[in-house]
Amino acid sequence: MSHKFKNIILSLSIFLWACNTTKHVPDGEYLLDKYKIHSDIPGLNQDILEEYLRQTPNATALKALKIQLAIYNIAGKDTTKKLNKFFMKIGEEPVLFSQRLTDISTQQIQKVVVNKGYIDAEVINKVQIDNKKVRVDYYINSKKPYTINKYSVDIQDSILLSVANDTSKSLIQDGMLFDVDVFDEERQRVTTSVREIGFYNFNKEYLVYTADSTLSSHKINLNLDLNTFLKQNKDSVKNYVFTQFKIGKVIFNTNLINNQNSANFNSSSLDTTQFKDFILISPKEKFIDFKTLIFNTYISPNTYFNDKDVEKTYSALNSLGPVKYVTISFVEMPNNTLDCMINIIPAKTVSLSAEIEGTYTGGYWGGAFKLGTVNKNAFNGAEILSIQGRLATEWQSGIWAQEYGAQVGLKIPRFLFPIGNFDFKRSIHANTEFTSDLSYQFRPSEFTASNISAGTSYSWDRSKYKHNFELFNLSLMNFDLDQQFITNYIDTKKYNIHNYESRFILRMGYKGSFSNFNPNRPSRNYSTYRYSFESAGNLLYGLNKLLYSKPSFDGNYKIFNIAYAQYVRGEYNTSYNQIIDKNNRFVYHLGLGLGLPYGNADVLPFERRFYSGGANSVRGWSETQLGPGKYKRISNVKIRDYNQVGDIKLDLNMEYRAKLFWFFEGALFLDAGNVWTMKQYDEQPGGEFRFDSFINQIAIAYGAGLRMDFSFFIVRFDMGIRLFDPVLIRTEQWRIKPGSDDFAFHIGIGYPF
């Protein structure tokens, strides 16, 4: 028997032994193998019920493979051996069936169903034993539900009564199920609403319901009222609870380097500064600018107390670079006012970084070195100053290609604009960011290129929405092409001359995102959205027309003897996460992109065009090696084909993700998409988008991936395989038997979408 065959038999034997799921189940015990909840309640979310199960089987992938348990079972029973300990540590020990926990789960399910209005419901469990495995079935007999006949509010305070009686926002309506969870949410809604308008001493426990079930036909009259404590106590107690408070002074205290060293400061070393009704108590050498704290505080003097303002202030101040953590408290003062006390602990602010990386692009090997520094309190105003230099090189046919670059960025945690008073700018609660970039490329026998860019943008958050408005971004790209490159690739139309033209871009744009993910309910399905829009050249083009400027001989208006780009561009991405359980989910993604050149431009700037393929797109192709349309790339794979970009992009992705064992996750995916051009270019034959043919030009790929989840970041390895290649002749497009060219391997950081 060959050595190779022996290894195969040994590996198979180990796997089959590991698949013996009851290997580590003691005698007299049973493995909880499966469960199912059978419900006759229409529309009841099974995920809600599963959250209340006190015992569930070992984690599975694809609803069948208990990989974590299999890893655990590789270990022998001698727990003193290091190898056995290792497999037991990274695997998952068998879940042993417990009748007690099963009965508790049954009771919990019944409580949930009763709370949903099915008060007479019955829940039973049935246990089936097969060898050393157990299956548990939970059966719900809901019976006739109870509903609300009439809902009323009986509260004397006029403001609270108005909030509770707001039928447009109330969660309780006549005729709905007698759902206790909804009733509790309504109490929370009323409490939250009144605490947002100054009722500092009010809490949810002051509200109670009374139910009258004397009616027939399972109907209940429901009334919201104040609890007995408030109704029976003196008016002074009621006044205390129903008093609206306004914010008096907002006092920042930064005299707290840390808990151990705070005593090192005496009163003579302190400085008190006041601006309007904001006060700063700090050492004379302030570690953070006073106005920076004010700009990032949502709590404002002479406004009603608001819980949301407190939460947003915590978030804003804790996000400042020189701040380690924050505590906020309130002191009741005369005249129904609250003085706000904000204690701030400083953090370290300067960091250095160095990176070395290997690269492989278009058949060329190379490397890069990055050196950078970040100062999170550059000018004592929590400004984040980042400086980074980059040196990269590639070995190209006996010559080293080179790239040099430097980036400088400054992020200021307040809204900077030449007009507007202090209160207006503070109300925006936006960050201002300045960016600049300088780079130089030398590609032997091809070109040299230099790029200078700079921009200003504003970013701000509103609840689950994130916004970024780019006031302007100016970019100047200058090319110097090698004559041999022009002769071999430009004159022969192999490459698009527009990709190598010097260009001037002055653009403005907006980016936004939204997610309805609820961290308190991580097992609920959720969606994310990202969208952007930008335009360039319109202001310059308008000025040229207004001033009756004359275009150059080629018909374009120019700045510094370089034509400026004019276009509009938009992009939209959405993902939907379908949570099966804590170890399994499906993720669906749609990505759309559209760019339209016009006026002073015949084509989008190369860096603003779309590409397909790569680690985050159609993974059966490497980055920028798919499309546009049915365009066929240059046969010499050593040459980068810069024609494989377009003006329209479509991505459709479906991915199944499963936790395997330890920090390893697995994935199966199906991708589809391509890019197209808005019009036919000689250098990109077959790339134009047409409604009657684009469906047949959508590439399809499938594959599998392995991910390592290190909590703070994810390393991703994906292998994509082409299923449908629109470039090939019709009889070869479906890659039922893929060849070596139909595989693409990707390494990425984070999930693809």
N, C-alpha and C positions, 0 to 999 in steps of 0.2 A: 504494500500500500504506500503510495507516494506521500511525501511529507506534506504537500499542499492539501491532499485529500484528507489527511489526518486532522489538519487544522480546521477544515470545513466541518468535519464530523464533530470535533471537539466544540467548536463554536455553536453548532446546532444543538448539541447535547446540553450545553450551558443555558441556551435560550429556552429550550423545552423545560429544563428543570426550573428555570426562573418563572416560566408560565404556570407552574403549579402554584396557584394563588393561595392554597391553604397550607403551604409548606411550613409556615411559622405559626399556624393556628394550633393552640394547645388542645390536647384531648379533652373532650367535654365542652369545648367552646365551638362557636360557629362564626364564619366570616360573613359580615353583612355585604352581600353581593349586589343586590338591586333593590330599588323601591319604586313605587308609582303611586301618585295621588289621583283617585278617581272622583271627579266632581260633577254634580248635575246642575251647578250654578252657571248660567250662561254669562260669558264675559269675565269670569273671575280670573285674575292674573295668577297663574301657577307660581310665578317667581315669588310673589308675596308669601304664599304658603310655605314654600321651600325655605324661606328665611327663618321659619319658626321650628324647623326640624332640629331636634337635639342630636341626631346621629345620622350621618349620611355615609355611603360607601366610599371606598378609596377613589381618588381622582382618576378620571379616564380621559383618553384622547380619542376623538371620533366616536365617543359614547360607548366604546367597547374595550379599548386597550388600556389596561391598568399598568402603564409603564413604570410609574413611581413604585408601585407595589412589586413589580417584576424586578426592578433594581434592588429593592430591599431583600427579595428572596434569593438573589445571587449569593448573599452572605450565608456562610455556614452557621451552625448553632453555637459554635464556640465563640463567644463574644469577647474573649480576651485577645483574639488575633486582630492585628491592626487592619488587615484587608477587610475582614468581616465588619469591623467597626465603621470603616469608610463607606461600604455599601449601605449599611444601615443608616448612616448619617445622611447620605444624599438621596436615599429612597424614602419610602413611606411605609411605616409598619401597618400590618393588617388591622382593619377596623373590626373589632369583635362585637358581635351582635349583643345588645342589651335590651331585655324585655322592659326594664324599668324606663330606659330612655325612650323606647318606642311608645310606651304608654304616655309619657310626658309629652312627646311629640303629638300624639293623638289629642291630648287635652289642649295643647297650644293651638292646633288647627281648629278645634272646635271654638276656642275663644275668638280666633280671627273671624270665623264664619258668623258667629253670634254678633260680633261687633259690626259686621256688615249688614245687619238687619235680619238675619235668619236665626231668630231667637230660639226657635224650637228645633233647630238642626241637631242631628246626631252624627257622630263620627266614630267609626270603629276601625280596627286594624286586623289584618289577617296575616299570619306568619306561615310561610311555606319553607320546609327544610328539605334540602337535597344534598345528601352526603354531608359535607361540612360547610355548606353554603346556605344562606338564608335570603329569601326574598320577602319584603314587607309591602303589603298593599294597604293603602288608607282609603276608606270609602266614606264619602260625604253624602248624607241624606238631608238635603236642605229644608224640605217642607215649605210651607207657605211663608213668605217674608213679611215683616212689618214695615209699614210706610208711614210717613208724616202726613197727618190730616191737615194740621194748621200749625204754622210756626209764628211765634210772637216774641217780642222783647219788652221786658218790664224793668226799665232802669230810670231812676229819677234824674240823674245828671244829663243835661240837655246835649252836651258835646258827645258824651259816650253813647247816648241814645241815637244820635244822628249817625255816628259811625256804624253802630251795630245794625241800624235799620236801613242801611244803604243796600237796596236790593240789587243794584248793578254789580256790587262786589261781594255780597254775601254768598257763602258756599252752601247755605241751607235754603232749600226751596220746598214749598208744599208739594206733596206727592212723591218725593224722593224716598229712597230706602232709609230706614232708621240706622244710619251708618255712624257708629260711635267715633271712628277715626276722623270722619268729616267734621263732626261736632267739635272735636278737639282742635282741628285745624282752624275752624271758625273762631274759637276762643283765642287762638294764637294770632289770627288776622286782626281781630278787634284790638287785642293788647298791643300788637306791633304798631297799628295805626295810631292809637292814642299816645303811645310812647314816642312817636315821631312828631307829635305836636306839643311836647312839653310835660306830659304826665309822668314825671320821673319816678314817683313812688307807686305807680300802678303795676300790677303783675297779673298773670293769667289766672292764678288761683282765686282771685276775687270774683270770677265769673263762674256760675253754676247753672246747670239745666235742671228743670223739673219736667217730668213726663207723665201724662195722663193717659193710661191705657184702658180706661173703662169702656171705650168705644168698641163696637163689634168690628168684624171684618179686618182684624189685624191692623187697625189704624190708630195712631198715637198723636195726641196734641203735645207739642213741645214748646217750652218757654225758657228764654234766657233771662237770668236775674242775677243780682248780687248775692254773695254768700251771706250766711247768717251773721258772721262776725261783723261785717260792715253794717248790716241792717239793724243790729241790736246795740251797736256802740254809739257813743256820743257824737255830736256833730263835729267836734274837734278832730276825731279820727277820720271822719268822712272828708272833712276839708283837707286833711293831710294827704289823703289818697287822691282826691280830685283837684288838687292844685296844679296849675300849669306853671312850670319853672322856665325862666329864661337864663341864658348863660350870662354870667357877670364878667369876671376876668378870666383870661386864659394864661396860666402861669407855667412856663417851661423851666425845669430845673436840670441843668447839666452838670451840677456839682457832685457827680456820682461816677467817678472813673471806674470803680467796681466796689463790690461790697466790702472788700478787705481794706481798700485804700481810701475810702470816702472820708475817713476820720483825719486824713492827712491835711485837709483843708480847714483853715480857721476863718472866722468871719472877716478878718482883715484882708483876706485874699479873694473875697467874693466881690462880684460886680452885679449890680441890678440895673437892667435897661428896660425902658418902657416905650412901646410904640402903640398909640391908641389905647385899647384895653388889653393888649398883649404885654406880658412881662417875662423877661428872661433873667433867671438867677444862674450865674455861671462864674467860674474862675475868670480872672481878668484877661487871661489868654484863652479866648474862646476857641473851642475846637470845631464849632460849626456856626455859620452866619445866622443871625437872628431872623432875617427876612426869609431865609430858606425854610426855617421851621414854620413860619407863618404861612408861607405859600403851600406847604404840604400838610396843613391842618384844616380839616373840614369843619371843625367846631369853631363857631364864630360868636363873639360877644354880641349881646342884644338880640339874639335869635333864640327861638324855643329849643329846649333840649331835644335831641333826636338820636335814637339808638344807632341809626344808620350812619350818622356823621361820626359817631365814636368808632364804629367798625372801619369806616373808610380812613379815618385818621390813623388807627393802628396800622392798617395796610400801607398807607403812604409813608409814614415815618419809618416803619421797619424796613422799607425798601431802599431807604437812603444808605449809601455806601458807608459813611462813618458812624452809623447807628447800629449797635449790637442788639438792643431790645428796648422796648418802651412799656411803661405802665401808665394807665390813665385812671384817675379817681376824681370824685366830685365832693365838694363841701357845701352844704346848704347855708345860705346867707340870708340876711333880712330882705324883705320886699320880694320874696319868692324868686330869688336868684341862686344860681349855682356857680361857684368858682371851680374852674377846671384845672386840675393839677396834672401835669404831664412830666414824668420823670424819664430821662433819657440816658442810657448807658452807651458810651462810645465803643467803637470797634477798630481793629487794625485796618489800614486803608491802602497800603502799597503792596503790590505783588509783582514778581518777575516771572517770565515764562520763556522756555526755549523748546523748540520742536524740531525733530529730524524726521523726515518722511521719505519713503521710496515711492517712485511713480512709474507707471507703465501706461503710455498713451499712444494709440495708433501704431503699435509695434516698436516704440522707442522706450528704452529704460532711462530712468533719471532719478534725481533726488532733489530735495529742497530742505532749506534750513530757515527757521523763523525765530526771531528774537523779539520779545515784546515786554512792555511794562504797562501796568494799570494803576492809576492813583485815583481812589474813589472819593478823595476830598482835596482836589488839586488846589483850589483857591479858598478853602474853608467854607464853601457853600454847597458841599456834597456834590460838586461837579466831578464827573467821571472822565478823566483824561486817559486815553489809551493811545499808545504809540507802538507800532509794529513794523519791523523790517523783514523783507523776504528775499532770499537768494535761491534760485532754482536753476538746474542745468539738466540737459539731456544729451545722450550720445547718439548723434545722427550721422550715420555713414561716414565715420572717421572724423567728425567735427563736433565740438561741444556747442549745442544751442544754449543760450543763456537768457535769464530773466531776472531783473532787479525791481524791487518795489518797496514802497513805504506808505503806510497809512497812519493818519492822525485823526482822532475823533474826540469830540468834547460833548458830553451830555450834561445839560444843566436842568435840575429838577424844578423848573418854574417856567412860566410862559414869558418869553422875551419878544417884544414887538415895539417898534418905534412910537406907536400911538396907543392910547388907552391909559386910564388912571390905575392906581394901585389896586383898588377894589375890583375893577373889571378883570385885570390880569390874574388876580388871585382866584376869582370865581371860575376861571377856565380850568385850573388844576391840570395843566399840561406840562410835559417835559419838552425842552428845546434841545435839538441835537445838530451839531455842526460836524460835517465829515469832509475829509480830503484824501485824495489818493494820487500817487505818482508811480508810474511803472514804465519800464523799458524792456523790450523784447528784441533779441537777436536770433533769427532763425537762418542758419547758413543756407545759401543758395535759394532763399525764399524772400525774406524781407527783414527790415527792422521797423519797429513800431514804438511810439511813445504815447503815453496817455496821461492827461492831467484832468482831474475832476474834483468838484467841490459842491457841497449842497447844504441845505438847511431844512429841517423837518420838525414837526410837532407830533407828539404821541400822548394819548390819554386813554383811560379806561372808564367805562360806564357799566357797572354791574357785570354781566357776562360778555359785554362787547368790548373789543379793543380797536382803537383807531390810530391811524398814522397819516398825517397830511404832509406831503412833501411840497414845501413852498417853492423851492426851485432846486434843480440839479443841473449843473453845467459840466459838460464833458467835451474835451478836445482830443481827438485821436488823429495822429499823424503817421502815415505810412511812407516808407521808402522801399520800393520793390526792386529786387534783383532782376537784371535784364534777362538772365536765363530763365528765371521763374515766369516772367511775362511771356517769353517766347514759347515755353513748354506748356504753360497752363492757362494763361489769360487769353493769348491770341488764339489758342486752339479751342476756346470755350469750355475747357474742362472745369475751370473754376469761374465763379461769378465775380466779375470785376467789382461789383458793388461792395463785396465783402472786404475789399482791400483799398477802398477809396478813403482818403482823409475826410473826416466829418466833424461837424460841430453840433452838439445836442444841448438844447436848453429845454428842460421838461419840468412839468409839475404833475403831481398825482396824489392818489389816495389809496390806502390799504386798510382793510378791516377784517375782523374775524369774530366769530360767535360760537359758543359751545353751550349746550344745555346739560352738560355732565353735572351730576349732583354728587359731590364727595361723600355726602351722608348716606347716599343710596348707590354705592358703586356697582351693584348688580342690575341696575336699571339700564335699559337701552338708551343710547344718546347719540346725538348728531353734532358734527362740527362743520363750520362754514368759513371759508377764506375767499376774499374777493378783492380785486384791485382794478384801478383805472388810471391811466396816465395819458397826457397829450404833450406834444413837443412842437416847437416852431411856430405856433399860431401867433404869439405876441410879436415875434420878429417879422413874420410874413405880413401881419397887419401894419406894422410900422413901415415896412418897405412900400406897401401899397399907399399908405397915408402920405408918405413923403415923395411919392412918385419916383421911387428908386428904379434904376434900370438893371435888369439881370445881366449876368456875364454872357459871353458868346455861346455857352452851352445851355442857356435858358434858365439857370439857377441863380438865386440871390446868394451872396457869399459874405462871410465875416472872416477877416484875416486871410482872405483869398481861399477860404474853405467853405464849401456849401454846407448849409445847416439842414438838419433833418426835420421833417414835418410829418407827424403821424398821430393816430390815436391807437391805444392798445388796452385791452381788458382781459382779465383772467378770473375764473371762478372755479373753486374746488369745494366739494362737499363729501363728507364721509359719514357713514352710518354704522355704529357699533351694535351688533345684535349679541347680547350677552346670553350664553347658554347656561353657564355657571361660572364660578370663580376661576376655573381652569380652562374654559373653552369659550371661544367667541368667533363670530363671523364679522368681517369688516368689508363694507362695500364703498367704493370710491368712484366719483365722477369728476373729471377735470376737463375744463373747456378754456380755450384761449383764442383770441382773435386780435390781429393787428392790421391796420389799414394805413398804408402810406398815401400821401396825396400832396397837392400843392407843390412845394419845393423839393419833393422827394419821389423817386420811382420805386424805391424799395425800403423796407425797414432797416435800420442799422443792424449789423450782424448780431451784436450783443443783446438786442431787444427782440430777436426772432425766437421762435420756439423750436425745440428739438424733441425727438422721441427716442425711446430705448433708455437703457441705464437702470440703476438700482431703484428708482422711484417711478418708473413708467412701464413700458412693455419689456419685461425682463428677459425675453428670449433674444434680445439684441443688446449690444453694448451701447454706451452713451453716444448719441449723434450718429448712429449707424442704421437708422430706420427712416425711410421716407426721403423727401416728401412724396406722397402718393405712391406711384409705382416706379419712381426714379431708381435707376440701378447705379450703385456706387462704382467708383473707379476700381478696376480689378486689382491694382497693386495695393495690397493691404498695408504696406509700409507707409503709404501716403495718406495723410489726413484729408478727407473729402469734406471741405467746408461748405459744400452745396447741400448737405443733408440737414437743412434747417427750413423752416416754413413760417407762414403768417397765420395759419390756423392749426390748432391742436385739439386732439380728442384723446382722452384716457378713460378707460373703463376697467376697473379692477375689482376682483373679489378674492378675499383671503381668509382662510381658516387658521386661527392661532390657538395653540394648545400648550399648556405647561407640561413639560415632559418629566424632568426630575432636577433636583438641586436648583441651579440658576439657569438651566437650559430650557428653551422653548422651541417648539417646532411650528412649521407653517406649510400649508399647501395653498397655491394661488393660481388664478386664471386671469390673464391680462389681455387687453385688446386696445388698439389705438393706432394713431399715425399722425403725421403733420402734412399740411398741404400749403401751396402758395396761392396768393390771391389772384395771380395771373400767370400766364405761361412765360417763363424765362428760358432763353436759349440754353443757358448753362444747367437748367434743371428740367430736362424733358420728362413729361409724365407727372410732374409735380402739382399741376394746377387742380384746384378743387372744383369738382362738377357734381351737381346734385344727382345726376343720373348714373354716376359711376363710383362715388366715394365709398359706398357700402362695400364694394368688392375690393377696396384698397385698404380695408381695416385689417391690420396684422393681429394675429392671435398667438399667445404663448401661454405655457403652463409651467409649473415647476414646484420645487420644495425649498424650504429654508430652515436654517438653524440659527437661533438667536441666543445670546448670553445676556441675561438681565442682571446687571450689577446695581440695581436700584437707582443710582444717580445717572446712569446712561446705559444704553443697550448697543451691543455689537451685533451686527447682522450679516449673515452669509446666505446668499440666495443663488440657486442654480435654476436658470430659466431655459426652457426648451421651446423652440419654434413649432407651432402647430399649423399656422397658415401664413405663408410668405407671399405677399401680393406682387413681389418683384419677379418671381419665377414664372415660367410658362405654365399654362393652365393645368396640365397633367402632373406638374410637380409641386403645385402650390400647397396642397395638403401634405404635411410632413409626417405621414403615418410611420415611416421608418426613418427617423432623423439621422442625419449624418454628422460628422464632426463639426461642420460649420453652423449647425443648428443649436449649439449650446452656448450659453453665456454665463459667466460666473461674476457675482457682484459682492462687494464688501461695503457695508454702510454703517452709519451711526444713527440710531433711532429707527422707529418704524417708517415704512415708506409713505404712509398716509394715515 
